[in-house]
Amino acid sequence: MQASTIAAQMYTLRDFTRTAENLRASFLKLRDIGYTAVQISAIGPIDPHLVKQYADEAGLVICATHVSWDRLVNDLDALAAEHKLWNCNYIGLGGLPEEYRTSQEGYRSFARKASEIAHILKERHGLQFVYHNHDFEFERLDGITGLELLLQETDPDMFGFELDLYWVQAGGGSPVDWIHKVNGRMQVVHFKDMATIARQPVFAEIGEGNMNYEAIIAACRETGVEWFVVEQDECRRDPFESLAISLKYLHTHL
């Protein structure tokens, strides 16, 4: 992991990216904090050309995205064109649509459809599909978790993973073990920490919680992760300050 491979997930700043002007200001703040890359999610709607213009102005690489399942199914060529405009190779789905979550067959049906889309993205457009988990994928469905099903039922060359390590831990999985399980299939990872307040798990800045980030970073290095994306779903302070705290921790553990 190098400083240039650490990105900020824009979902953390979703309240500050609803207009083009606010997005530009947020990009510039991230530059001043020390970020050199971002993952685009939950912005706008904003003209993709403006997104590229403002990212370039701030010196930020767009390393990955989260997009809707609807656009992957119904607007794939336009979506691919946006990613090529942004020089962004990783196109991510932020979560499994609810209709697929309740059974093994639901997961298998999603795996088939997503794999078809992933194949088109790679073969036609040179883009890599990546799947982002939450905790519900760790629910057991007749003895196997949903995430295990996705791992088993998808083409390793086409269907990538973007593990959210907080949600792995929240679901009862081992972040380090899962990093190794997706070895070779994960180029982008989500970093956030988990603290405990009043006996409840809460989102925390990296290094401010109880997850073993030294072991996590080592496992990511061992498995060749390319992009390390900092995200915090909910912040107990200003979100820009939260992103700065996490970045400072990671800079001391490169």
N, C-alpha and C positions, 0 to 999 in steps of 0.2 A: 504493500500500500504506500502510495506517495501522496503528497499534498494535492497534486493535480488530479488525483483520481477520487477525491472526496467531493460529493455533490450534496446540494440541499434539495429536498423534496418539497416542491412548491405547495403541496397540500397543507403543509405546516402553516403556510402564509395565506391560506385561502381567503381570509377576510381582507387581505391587502392586495388582491390581484383581480378584482372584478372588472376594472376598467383598464384600458391601455396605459393611461397615465400612471395609475397605481402600480401596474406591473413594471413599468420602466423604473419607477422609484424603488420598488422592491429589489429589482435586479441590481441597481446601483448600491443599495444598502448591503446586499449579499457580497458584492465585490469588495466593499469597504471592510466588511467583517473578515474577509479572507477566502471566500469560496471562489472556485474557478469553474464550477459546473453545477448544473441544475437538472432535476427531473421535472418535466412539465406535467401538471395534474391540477384539476379544479381551478382553472383560470378562466376568465372571460365570460362570454365568448369574445375573442379578440382575433383579428386578422392574422393568420399565420405569418405573413410577411412582416408585420409589425413585431411579432414575437421574435422572429429572427433578427430584425434590425436592433431591437433593444438588447437582446442577448449579446450580439456582437459589440454593441456600444459598451456594455459592461464587461466585456472580455470573458463571457460565460459560455462554456460548451453545453449544449443540450444533449445529455448522455442517454436519456431514456424518457419514456412517457408512461402515463396511465390513460387509457382510452376506454370508451364504453363498449360493452358487448354489442349493442345495437349498431354502432359504426363498424365494428369488425365484421358483422354479418352483412350489413346493407350498404356500406360506403367504403369498401376496402381500398379501391384504387385511389380515391381522393385522400384517404388516410395515409396511404403509402407515399403519395406525392408530398404531403406535408412533412413527413419524416425525412424524405430526401432533401427537401428545402432546408431543413434544420440540420442536415448531416448527422442524423440520429439513427443509430442502427437497431436500437432495442425498443420494441413496441409492446407495452405491458397492459395486461388486464388486471384491474385492481381487486377483483374478487369474483367468485363463482356466482352466476345468476341464481336467484333463490329457487327457481323451479327445478334445478338440478341437485339440490342439496340433501334430499330426504332419503335417498336409497342408493345402493350400489349401481343399479341400472341408470339412475340419474347421472352419477359421476361418469359412468362409461359412455353414456350418450354425449355428455359434454366433451369428454376426451376425444371422441370421434370427430365431432364438429370442430373443436378447436384445433385438432391436428390437421384437418383439411385446410383451415384458414392459415395455420402456421406454415404449411407446405407451400401454399400460394405466395405468402409473404417472402419466404426464402427463395423459392425457385424463380418467381417472376420479378421480385423487387429487391432481393438481396437483404431483407430485413429479418431480424430474429424476434420471434414471439416469446414473451416471458410471462409467467403466471405468478401473481402475488397472493399469498395466503393470509388468512386470519386464523382465529382459533377454532372455528366451527369445523374445519377440515380434519380436526383430530377426534371428532365424534366417531365412535365405532359403529359400523354398519355391518351387522352379522359377522363380527370378529375382525374387521379390517377398517382402518381409518380412511377417510376420504382422500387425504394427501398421499397415502400409500397407493391407493387406486390410481390417482393421477400419475404417480411415478411409474407404475407398472403398465398402464394402459396407453401411454403416449410414446411417440417416436423420439428417442433421445437426440436425434440430429435436428429435429424441427421444433419440439416443444421444450422451451427452457423454463427455468424457475427463477423467481426473484423472492427468495425467502425473506419474510418479515420476522426477525428473530424474537421480537417481543411477543408476537402472536404465537410463535412456536412454543415459547416458554409458557404462555398463558394457557395453551391447549394441553399442556402436560408433556410436551416433547422436549428433547435435549437439543438446544441450538447447535452445539458442536457436532453431535451425531448427525443431525440433519444436513449440516453443511457438507459433511462427508458423503451422505447418501446421494446428494445431487452433484457430486463431483463430476466436473465436465459438462454439467448442464446449467450452471449458474454463473453468469457474467456480471449480474447486478444483484446487490444484497441491500436490505433495509436494516439500518442500525437505529435502535432506540432502546432506552433502558427502562427497567421496571423497579419502582420503589414501593414501599408499603407504608400507608398512612391509615391509622385507625383500623388496622387489620384488613385493609382493602388495597389491592394492587392499583397503582397509578402510573401514568406515563412520566418518565423522568429523562432529563438530559443524560447523555452518555457519560458514565463515570459517577453519576449522582444516584444511581440505583444499586441493585444487588446482583445484576447479571455479570457473569465472568467474562468481561470483554477482553482481557488479555488472552484467554484461551480461544475466544471467538475470533479475534483478529488473527491469531496464529493459524486457526483452521482455514480461514479465508485465504490467507497467504498460501497455505499448502495446496489448496484446491484451485488456485489460479483465478480467483474472483477479480474482475476488471474494475468495477465501479462500486464505491462504498457510499450509499445514499443515506443521509441523516434525515430522519423524519420524527416528528412528535405530534401525535394526533390531537392531543390537548396539552396546552402549556399552562403552568401555574404562575407564569410571569410573561413579560412581553415575548412573543414568539421569536423575534430577531435576537433577543438576549439568549433565549434557549438554544437557538442554532449556534450562537457564538460560543456558548459554554461547551456544547458537544464538539465543536470544531477544535477548540483549545485542547480538550482531552485527547482527541485523535492525533493532533499534531505532536503531542508528547509521547505517543505510542506508535509512531511510524516505524 
